[in-house]
């Protein structure tokens, strides 16, 4: 399902998070990872290793704005090879945002 939602301002570095049919707007806090930004907004995203890049549970799918994220770290490149992550999947604990981006995250587990 495609959403036609555009970030409000390219200057804010807004992060749009899709979880199922829910869309959450997150303001990018400078020098914070995607994971830190999501947690600051009280978005529940699993990170078993505490955001150290060793578990892979904080994986997000980048729908738009990949060019506004920092490049993949060595850890992410290893995850792609070892665990079959797609080119559009990132570890939220490793990626930083410099502009608008739209992400998809897993549904909450009940």
C-alpha positions as a printed NumPy array, in Angstrom:
array([[  0.   ,   0.   ,   0.   ],
       [  1.468,   3.36 ,  -1.013],
       [  1.033,   6.517,   1.008],
       [  1.15 ,   9.92 ,  -0.59 ],
       [  2.504,  11.872,   2.371],
       [  5.181,  14.499,   1.931],
       [  7.338,  15.833,   4.763],
       [  6.261,  19.322,   5.812],
       [  9.673,  20.92 ,   5.444],
       [ 12.923,  19.774,   3.896],
       [ 14.771,  21.866,   6.48 ],
       [ 13.395,  19.998,   9.497],
       [ 14.691,  16.578,   8.582],
       [ 11.293,  15.183,   9.496],
       [ 11.017,  11.432,   9.831],
       [  7.712,   9.834,   8.827],
       [  7.205,   6.429,  10.39 ],
       [  4.637,   4.006,   9.006],
       [  3.452,   1.17 ,  11.201],
       [  0.64 ,  -0.578,   9.401],
       [ -1.918,   2.132,   8.618],
       [ -0.58 ,   4.489,  11.296],
       [  1.733,   7.341,  10.26 ],
       [  3.782,   9.077,  12.961],
       [  5.668,  12.343,  12.454],
       [  9.026,  12.534,  14.222],
       [ 11.246,  15.601,  14.282],
       [ 14.867,  14.652,  13.689],
       [ 16.983,  15.514,  16.73 ],
       [ 20.433,  16.543,  15.567],
       [ 23.243,  14.04 ,  16.121],
       [ 20.84 ,  11.246,  17.125],
       [ 20.387,   7.916,  15.373],
       [ 17.046,   6.952,  13.867],
       [ 16.519,   4.633,  16.832],
       [ 17.188,   7.419,  19.351],
       [ 14.775,   9.706,  17.483],
       [ 12.04 ,   7.057,  17.459],
       [ 12.494,   6.252,  21.138],
       [ 12.419,   9.977,  22.008],
       [  8.959,  10.081,  20.363],
       [  7.941,   7.028,  22.449],
       [  7.74 ,   4.784,  19.383],
       [  8.209,   1.238,  20.55 ],
       [ 10.896,  -0.373,  18.4  ],
       [ 12.755,  -3.404,  19.654],
       [ 16.512,  -3.091,  20.13 ],
       [ 17.64 ,  -6.162,  22.071],
       [ 21.294,  -5.083,  22.136],
       [ 20.493,  -1.582,  23.391],
       [ 21.338,   0.087,  20.086],
       [ 24.851,  -1.311,  19.701],
       [ 24.302,  -2.755,  16.226],
       [ 24.73 ,  -6.389,  17.171],
       [ 21.21 ,  -7.891,  17.19 ],
       [ 19.433,  -6.569,  14.094],
       [ 16.071,  -6.202,  15.86 ],
       [ 15.853,  -2.436,  15.211],
       [ 15.731,  -2.967,  11.444],
       [ 13.605,  -0.48 ,   9.514],
       [ 12.646,  -0.321,   5.849],
       [ 13.427,   2.938,   4.05 ],
       [ 10.558,   3.875,   1.747],
       [ 11.731,   7.342,   0.711],
       [ 14.678,   9.609,   1.445],
       [ 17.492,   7.056,   1.585],
       [ 19.773,   9.761,   0.188],
       [ 19.162,  11.717,   3.42 ],
       [ 20.603,   8.963,   5.6  ],
       [ 24.235,   8.359,   6.414],
       [ 25.796,   5.518,   4.457],
       [ 25.658,   1.962,   5.794],
       [ 28.166,   1.195,   8.529],
       [ 30.436,  -1.855,   8.402],
       [ 28.037,  -3.574,  10.817],
       [ 25.114,  -2.965,   8.463],
       [ 27.067,  -4.262,   5.48 ],
       [ 27.82 ,  -7.438,   7.453],
       [ 24.128,  -7.803,   8.357],
       [ 23.147,  -7.511,   4.701],
       [ 25.516, -10.306,   3.789],
       [ 24.947, -12.563,   6.813],
       [ 21.221, -12.097,   7.429],
       [ 19.892, -11.247,   3.988],
       [ 18.909,  -7.631,   4.686],
       [ 17.688,  -5.815,   1.594],
       [ 19.343,  -2.677,   0.23 ],
       [ 16.34 ,  -0.681,   1.521],
       [ 16.7  ,  -2.027,   5.08 ],
       [ 18.767,  -0.269,   7.728],
       [ 19.65 ,  -0.74 ,  11.359],
       [ 18.002,   2.262,  12.99 ],
       [ 20.708,   2.308,  15.665],
       [ 23.372,   2.924,  13.015],
       [ 21.731,   5.423,  10.643],
       [ 21.585,   9.203,  11.086],
       [ 19.221,  11.47 ,   9.169],
       [ 20.106,  14.75 ,   7.404],
       [ 16.772,  15.398,   5.678],
       [ 13.253,  14.063,   5.239],
       [ 12.867,  10.311,   5.276],
       [  9.958,   7.862,   5.361],
       [ 10.364,   4.542,   7.165],
       [  8.281,   1.45 ,   7.704],
       [  8.608,  -0.374,  11.015],
       [  7.143,  -3.689,  12.193],
       [  3.73 ,  -3.857,  13.828],
       [  3.69 ,  -3.878,  17.626],
       [  3.753,  -7.352,  19.125],
       [  0.853,  -8.005,  21.484]])
